[in-house]
Amino acid sequence: MNNKYHLVTGLHFAVCTLAMIWPGALIANRIEPTVLGLPFLFFWYILWMLILFIGMWVAFAVRHGGGRHE
């Protein structure tokens, strides 16, 4: 793969990771408001985990063509 693919994938991973630890946790470290019955910090972590999963899934589909490999 080319360097742009690796740069975008690495940047996506780094942004998602930083959003879940410092400084992102400082922004979301609140009990109120609650979202779906969860404190905001828990919702923040779940949101970023979903964003990370979707991004890595897209990166996998781009790299491997989205087809089945046997």
N, C-alpha and C positions, 0 to 999 in steps of 0.2 A: 504494500500500500504506500501511498505517497505521504510526504511529511505533513501535508495539510490535514489529512484524516487523523493522524496521530496527535497533532496539535489540538484540533477541535475536540477529540475524545478526551484527551488529558485535561484540557481546560474545563470541559463539562464536569468531569470527575472532581477536579479541584474546587470548582465553585460550589458544587453540591456538598462536598465534604466541609468546606469552610462555613457554609450556611448552617450546618448541623453542629459545629463546634464554634470556637471563638472566631470571628466576632458575631456570627449569626445567632448564637444562643443568647447573647446579651440583648439583641433586638427583640427576641421573642420570649424572653424570660418573664412572663406574666401569667397570673392565674386567670384574670379576666381580660378579655372576653372569653367565653367558652364557645367552642365550635363543635357541633355535633355531640355536645355533652362532655367534651374533653377540654382540659385546660389548654390555653393557646400554645404553650411550649410543646405539649404532646402532639397537637395538630401540626405544628411547624415541623417536627421530626418526621411524622408520617408523610406530610406533603413532600418534603425533600427526598425521602426514600422512594416515593413513587416517581418523582421527577428523575432521580438517578436511575431507577430501573428502566423507565421508558427510554431514556437517553442511551443507556448501554444496550438495550434491545434493538434500537434503531441502528446503533453502531455495528452490532453484530449482523443485522440484516444487510447493511450496506457492504460490509466486508465480505460476507459469504453469499451474497446474492439472494438471501431469503429462501433458498431452495433446500430440499432435504439432502443430506449427505449420508451415503451408506458406506 
